[in-house]
Each structure stands twice: as structure tokens, then as C-alpha cells.
């Protein structure tokens, strides 16, 4: 049995971040990755001869600046480039909306001068709340505790600090905060704007990875969650990693290995070994037993506790609640190889232009998005789906042959489980054809330009990346599964219900997205326990 200070299950981005911080503190760390490539859902792979793309996650914004700095990801080869235009929304009537620095107000004024004048106030109010929550991203949430009174006092102090931050918002800001956590994205946007195009562009962030109507209560928080990002010191900006999302995790892996981390690929973990009530290591599918003082999971909490841990080691209440951990993003992911750029009816031209390098949203209004959700609930997938297309080769020419392109299609809504027990394997290509046809209706050369495609249904996302029910966030982001409740009350501090077991994935605070924050925070708590145990032994 091999001996380590820490064994991390899963080589996704949070696992790599956690490993790098632990190793920097002098711990002997091993990362065990089931796939033959490191990175989890943030990987770049060839999907058609000569064409590479970000296979699952596909754009950058939420990656935490502190993680970028501490791991010196730029020094390990990472380069992030802003989109020249943030978003492009073509409309069925031939009009369009462009969103980007210095031009959004004039673009919105084409549809409503009133909305154009309200943009700054809307952004300012949203940003004020986002700033408060952004400060909490790298903090451990107040944790419900039992036992020693000192532990409870420490948690109250944390809660007090949180209260102080919220008080700084003032009454108006506190009201905004409550609204954003409880209201729907649609209702919130309707209270600000009258024109459909700007509500569609902004409202798209409220349904990304969220299997719900934009008018579902709580969806306003998803909109806020996507405002936390920061690129090159600019807040709320979306960008591209040169070389695709795999460039991020490759840089993280290099940072970890430079600090002495042992990364093992094609090494699936079968079981967390528990002895005398404590996690002491893991057993791999090949039969190897790896002993470690700390076992750290980068997996979806439901996957960890339902498949890798003997239920006899969990109390009944915990086990039942984890069984009810809610997943499902309603996402269908495609990568396509293109012979040419799309020629949009609303903005004709096949020569590279700013709108080709933006996030291209196919969803003209909030009602369209709501109907897409209703369709998926009853039919299994949207008959008029929501699609965001990012043609990454317009920014990064390393991904496709000269003169040709690759595009990421992030498609919604689809049901994680189809009605009547049908399998996604039987409908994958049918739905993929629908997604292509949906874009073709706005850019009539698109379908004919597709040379090859990679299709990932919710079932494929689960089988390939361990994203249960295709959930890109490792669990829904709502009040019942956030902050001190992520993944469960009493375990928001990255510590599992078994001593020696920790969690560092997106199923912990602050949730999903390629942020690195859960890995950073978990490492801090693990090191605190490690120092305490060393002190106790001396």
C-alpha cells in the first residue's frame, strides 16, 4: 500500500488546484484520474481529423484571479484572450443585437431608448451585489456544527463578518440581494427593461446550466452567478483560453507537478477505504490500495457517496439526503467542424467579423426560453431549442486547419431523463440534427458547412465526465443547495461526514463553473487540520 499525505479522487480543475496548494505546503500528494487525460470537463481534444476543441466546458470568465496568480498559470503557458464582442443575438425578423464594451447602449437604443438609459443603473445594482458575493467566493461558509462550543462560536463569527458585508450594501442593495436569490430571472429583467432582445441576452445567463424556465423562482441567482467573472481585471467579461479549456487544466497540472504532485491517469478509484470510522485511503479498479492521511473527492457528492463509500459508514439521514441531491442542467453539448463561417441573414457575410467571435445566442426572447423548457419537460427536448454558439477558431487559429473553423454548441433545454424510459442513445443524433437546423434557420449556409460533429447528450456527459444527469455544476444552484447547504448543512466546510474525508469539487461552495475556488478553499481547510494533527503529535 502506497503512502501519501493526500489522495485526490478526480483530476478535474478543482482537484488539480487543491493538489497544487497542498503540495506547495509540503504535503505528498497524488491525483487519481479515471480518464487518460487530465482536466475533467475542462479538456481540449481532437474530435474530427485536424479539428480540436474544448470538449465540454468551452469559455472562460469565472476562473478566480487569486488561483491564476498563486499557481502562476501564465508562467505555465496559459494565455487568455477577451472576446472582441461579448454577445450577438440574431432575430427572426432580420434585426440583431450586439453586446460589448462601448456599444451596448447604442445597440439597445435601436429597440428601446428607455432601456438604453437604464443599462448603467441595472449594471451598477447587479455589480454591487456581485461584489459582495465575489468576496465570499474564497471563504469557507458558516457551517452548522454540533459538539464543542468553541466551534459554534467560530462559525458565528464568520456569520457576523458576512452580516457586516451585507450591511455595507445598504437597504436598497439588501433588497436587491433578496430579490436575486428568490425571484426569477424573467421577473427581475421585466422589472428593468421593456424590449425583448436585451432581456434575452441578459436572461440567457439565468438559464445556463439551469434546467428551468427563466420565470422559475430562484433563476435570478443563476444570472448573478455568471456575473462573478473577471478577466484581466475587467469584471463580467467572457474570454477564450488559447488552446481551448484544456490549456487551463494543462497549466494547472504543470503547476501541480512542479510542486511535486504525482498525477496518475487511467486510474479509476473503486472505493474509499474506511477503517475504524476514518477514511485512510482508496482502492483502485486495478486492485491497488493507496493509503493517505486525507482522502479528497473532486466528484459530484452524489457520485462519491453512492458509489465509492460503503453505506454502512454513513448515518441514515445523511445517506437519504445525498440520495436526494438534485442534478440536471438540461444541457446538450456539441462540437462541430466547419468549412466556412456562418452567413447570418440578420448580418450577412462569410468573412470574419466581430459577431463571429462572440457568444452567438439563438433564443429571441424569454418566452421562447420558457417554451423550450416546457417542451423538454413534456417531450424530452425543446422543439425550438436554445443554442449558444462560440466559434473558438475565430480567436484561436491553433484549433482548426487554415480557412476552416470549429464551433462549440451549448444547447438547451433537454431532459436529463427522457419520458417513458427511452434512452438518449436512441435519440442523440435526432436531437443533434435539430440543433444544426435551428442555427441554419438563422444562417442558411450553416448545415452545409458542417464537416463533422461530436455529440454529447446528458447521458454522454455523465458517462464521460461523471456529470450526473449531465449537470455541469455538480448539483443545482438554488437556495437549498448553496453556501452553507452545499452539499449539506454541517458539511459546507469541505469536510465529509467521515474523519479524513474531504470534498473539493463544484458540489461545494461556491458551486459550478471553471473557477478553481472550491479546490482553493478545500486545500485551506485540509491544511488547517493537517497542522492541528501535527501539533497534537508533538
N, C-alpha and C positions, 0 to 999 in steps of 0.2 A: 504494500500500500504506500503510494507516494504521499509526501507530507508538504503542505503549503500553509501559509497563514490565511489565505483566502482563495476559494474556488468560486469562480463566477460562471453561472449557467447561462449561456447565450452571448454571442459576440456581436450583438447589435450595438448601436452607437452609445446607449447608456451603459452597457456592460463595459465597453472599452474606456469610456470616460471614468467610470468608477475604478477600473483596474489601474489606469494611469495615476490617479490621485493616491490610491493605496500604495502603489509601488514607489511613488515619489516620497512617501513617508517611511520607506524602508521595509515594507511588507513583501513577502514572497507570494506572488500572485499567479494563478493560472486561469485562463479563459477557455471555456469549452464550448465550441460552436458546432452545431449539428451539420450545417451545410459545408460545402467545400470552399466557400468564400466568406470572408469576414464582412460584417456590416449589417446583418439582419435585413430589414426592409429598405435600408439606405445603401443600395448597391448599384453599380453600373455593369451591365452585361451585354454581350452581343446577342441580339435576338433574331437577326436576319443577316446573311453574309455581307460583311462590310459595314453594318449598321449597329451602333451601340447606343444605349440609352439608360437613363435611370429607370430601373425595372419597376419599382413600386413608388416610394416617395420620390417627388420629382422637382421640388422647388425649395428655395432657401429663404427663410426670414426669421424663424424663431430660435435659431442657434444662438445660445447665450454668449454675449461678448466676453464674460469672465472665463468661460470654458475655452473659447477661442484663444484668449491671451495665455491662460495658465498652461495649456497644452502646447502652445506655440504652433498652432496648426498651420499658419502661414509658413513658418520655418520648415515644416514637414511637407510643403508643396501645395497647400490649399490656396486657391485663388477664387474669390467670389466677385461676380460682376453683376451690377444692377441691370434690371430690365430697362431698355430705353423708354418704354411706355409701360405703365403698370397693367392696364386692362383695356380690352377692346370688346365692345358689345355690339355686334351687328343685329339689326332688327328686321323683322319680316317685311316691313313696308319700304325697305331700301335705305332707311336712315341708320345712323350709328352714333355711338357714344365712345369717346376716348377718355381715359382717366390717367393722369400723370402729372408730375410736378409742373406747375406753371400753366397748365392748360385746362384743368378740370372745370374751373369756374366758367370759362367761355364755352366749353362743350355742353355743360349742363344748361346754360342760358339758352341754348337752341331749343330746349324743351320747356323750361320754366325759369323766368328771371327771378321769381321769388325763391326757388330752390337754390339758384346760384348764390343769392345773397345769404342764404342760411348755412352754406357749406362750412364756413370758418367757425361759426358757433357750434355746429354739430361736431366737427373735428376736435375743437377745444374741449368740449364737455366730455367726449369719449376718451380723449387723451388724458384728461385729469384723473379719471377713474383708472385707466390703464396704467398710469404711472404709479399709483398706489399699489396696485396688484403686481406690477412688474417688480416692485421692491420686495415682494413676498415670494417670488419665484425661487430664490436661492435660500429660503428659510425653511426649517422644519415646522410644519403646522403644530399648533397646540394639540396635544394628544390626551385623550381621555385615559386616565390612569387609575389603578387601584393599588392599595398597599401603602408604601411609606409616604407619610405626609409631605416630606420634602419634595418628592417627585411631583405631587399635586401642586405645591406652591410654585415650582419652576414653570409648570405649564400655565398657571395663572399669570405669571409674569410675562410669558410670551403673549398670552391673550391680551394683556394690558398694553404691550407695545403695539399690537395690532390695532387696539382701540385708539391709541394715540394717532396712528397714521390715518385712521378713518376720520377722526375728528378734524384733522387738517383739511379735509375735503370741504368742510362747511356743510350747512344744512342742504343746500342745493345739490352739492356733489354726493352727499349721502343718499339723497332721494334718487339720484341717477344710479347709484350703486345698487340700491334695492330693485329698481326697475330692471336694470340689466341682468340681474341674477334671477328674476322671476318672470319677466314679461317675454313675449315672443319677439323675434327679430322683426317680423312684419308689423306688429303693432307699434314697436318702437320707431321704426322707419316711417310708418304712416303718420306718426305724430310730428315728424320733422319735415317731410317732403310731400309734394303732390304729384310729381311726374314719375312714371313707371321706370324709365331707364336707369336713373341714379339709384332708385330703390332696388332694382335688380342687381346692379353691380355691387352695391354695399351688402345687400341681403344674401348674395351668394356665400359670403363668409359665414353666415348664420346656419347654412345647411351643409357646409363642407364636412364630410365625415360624420354627419349627424342624420341618422335615419328618421326624419321627422319633417313635418310641414314647417315652412318659415313662420307659420302662425301657431306653432306649438309653444306653450308656455316654457320658458327657460332657454329657448333658442337664441335669445338676445345675448346670453353669455358666450355662446359659441362665436358670435360675431366679435365680441370683446376679446376672446381668447386669441383670435387671429390678429389682434392689434398689438400684441406684446412684442412683436419682432423688431429687430434693429440691425441694419446693415451699414457698416462704415459710419456709425454714429448717427444714422438717419432712422428715425422711428417709423414703423409701419411699412417699410419698404420690402418688396419681394425681389429676389435675385436668383442667379444661377451659379452653381459651382462648376468651374471649368473641369471637364472630365466626368460630369454628372455627379449624382449624390454619392456614388461610391468614392469619389475623391475626398469627401468629408471623412468617411469611416476609414479609408486607407491612411489618411493623415493621422487620425486618432490611433490606429493600430501602430503606426510608426512611432508615435509619441509614447505609447504604452511599452512597446518593445525596447525603445531607447532607455526606458527606466527599469528594464529587466523583466517585464511581464512575459510569461510563457503562454502563447496563443496556439491552441490545438484545433485544427479544422477537422471536419468529418468525424467529430467525436460527440455523439449524441449521449446525453445523460438519461439513464433509465430510472434512477431512484436517488432520492436524498436519504442518506444513511442516518438514522436516529438511534442513538444509544443512551440509555438511562435518561431519556427525556431531553436530550440535546442533539442538535444537528452536528455531526462530526465529519461529514464528507459526502461523496457521491459515488455511485456505481454507474459505469458507462454501459452502453449497449454491447460493447465488446467483452464486458466482464471485468474490466479494470476497476479497482477501488482506489479512489483518491481521497486521502484524509486532509482535512482542513479545519482550522480553528473557527473560521467563518465560512458559511455557505451562502452565496448571494445569487438571487434569481433575477434575471433580466426578462423573464417571461410574463405573459399575461397572468395575473394572480389566479384566475380560474384554471389555467393550464398547469400551473405549479401545484396547486393544492388538490386537484382532481386526478392528476396523472403521475406525479413524482413523489408523493408523500402518502404513506400508509394512513388511511383514515383513523386507525387506532391511535395515532399520535395527535389527533385534533379533537378538541371538545366539540360536542354535537352542535351547539349554537353556531360556532364559527364555521363549521363544515356546511351547515344549511345555508348560512348567509352567503358564503362563497359560491355555492351552487346557484344562487340567485343573482350573482354578479352579472349585470346587464351589458351585453355586447351587441354590435351590429351597426356598421357605418352606412349601409345601403350603397356601397361603392362597387364599381365595376371598372377595372383598370386595363387600359390597352396601350401598347406601343406600336407605332406604325412607321414603316419606311416609305418615303415619298419620292417620286421622281421630280416633283416641282412643288412650288409653294401654292397654297390655295388662293384662288382668284374670287374674292368675295363680291357678290352682287352689290352690296352696300358700299364697297370701297374697292373698285376693280384694280387689277394689276397683279402680275405674277413676279415682278421684280421685288426684291427685298425692300420692305418698308417697315416703319416703326411698329405698326399694328401686328405684323407677323411675329415680332419678337416679344409680344406682350402675353398676358394671360387672356386668351380668347374665350369669352363666355357665351355659350349658346343657351339662353334662357331669358326671354324678353321681359318678363315681369314676375312679380311674386305669385300671382295667381297660377301662372304656368308651373312654377316650382311646387306649389301646393297640389296641383292636379297630378304632377309627376309622383308625388308621394302617395296620393290616393290610389293611383294606378298600381303602383308597386305593392301596396297593401292588399289589393283585391286580385290583381292579375299576375303578380310576381315580378314585373318590371314595368317601368314607365313606357307608355306607348309614344310619348313625346318626352324623351329624357333630357336631363340637364347635363351638359358637357362643358368642361373646361379643357381647352387645348393649349399646350405650351410647345412651340416648335423650337426645341432647345438648340438645334443646329444653327439657328439664325444668330445665336450668340457664341456658340462653341463649335467651330468647324472641325474639331477632332472626332466628332461623333458619327459623321456620315461622309461618303465619297463626295468629292468636289461637285458642286452643282445639284446635289441631292440633299434630302433632309430627313430628320427623324422628329416625330411628334409624340408627346405624351397626351393621352386622352384620359381624363379623370371624369368618370361618368356616374351619374346618379339619376333617379333612385332605382335600386333593385332590392328585392327582398333577400335577406341573408339565407332564408329557407323558403323554397318555392312551395306553393299550395299543393295539396293532395299528395304530398310525399315525393314529388318529382325531383329529379336530380339536376343540378346545374350542368353536369357533364352532357346532358341531353339537349340543353338549350343554349350553351355557351356561344356557339357560332351564330345562332339565330339572333341573339341579342347584340353580338358584335356587329353583324350586318346592319342592324337598326341604328347603332351608334354612328357608323360610317354614313348611312343615309341621312341621318339628322344633320351632320355637318355639310353634306353635299347639297342639302336644300338651301344653304346659305352661301356655299362656294361650289358651284356646279362642276368644277374640274376635280374636286377632291377625290371622289370614289375612283375615278380612272387613274389617279396618280398613285394609288396605294400599291406598292410593290410587294409588301409583306407585312405581317402583323403578329403581335404577341397578345394573347387574350388571357386575362386573369379574372375569373368570377370570384364571388365571395368564398366559394369552396376552394378555389385555387390559391387564394391569398392565405387561407387557413393552412392548407397542406404545405405550401411552400415556405411561408414565413411565420407560421404559428399565430397568425392573426385570427383569433377565434371569431367565427361568423363574419370574417372579413373586416373586423373592427380595427381601423388604423390607429385608434387611440388606446388600445388595450382596455377598453371599458368606456361606456358612455360618460360624457362630461355633463352631469347635471348635479343639482344640489345634493342628491342622495349619494353621489359617488365623487365628491370633490373635497379638496382641502382636508379637514380633519376626518372626513369619511372616506378617504381614498387610501387603501381599498376598503377599510372598515374602521369604525371608531375603535380606538385602543391600539391601532397599528398604523397610524399615519406618520410614525417616526421612522419608517423604513425597517423596523424590526418585526419579524414574523412572530407567530404565536408559540414557536418553539425556540428556546435559547440557542444562539449560534446561527439562526436562520435570518437572513435579511432579504429585502427586495429593493431593486434599483431601477426598475423599468417604468414605462409610461403608465402602468396601472397604479403608480404612486404620484404624490404631488410633485409638480404642478400639472401632470397629465400628458396628453399626447403631443405629437409634433417632434421634429428633429431639433431638440433643444439642448440635450446634454444635462439639463438641470436635475432630473431625478438621480442620475449617476453621480453628479457632483455632491448632492445633498446626502445620498446614502453613504458615500465614502466618508463624509464628515462624521456621521453618527457611528459608523463602524470603527473609525479611528478613536473616537471618544471611548468606546467600550474596550478597545484594544489597550489603550493607555491605562484605563482603570484596572484591567486584568493584570497588566504587567506590574502596576503599582501594588496590587494586592499580593503578588507573588514575592515582592522584595521586602 
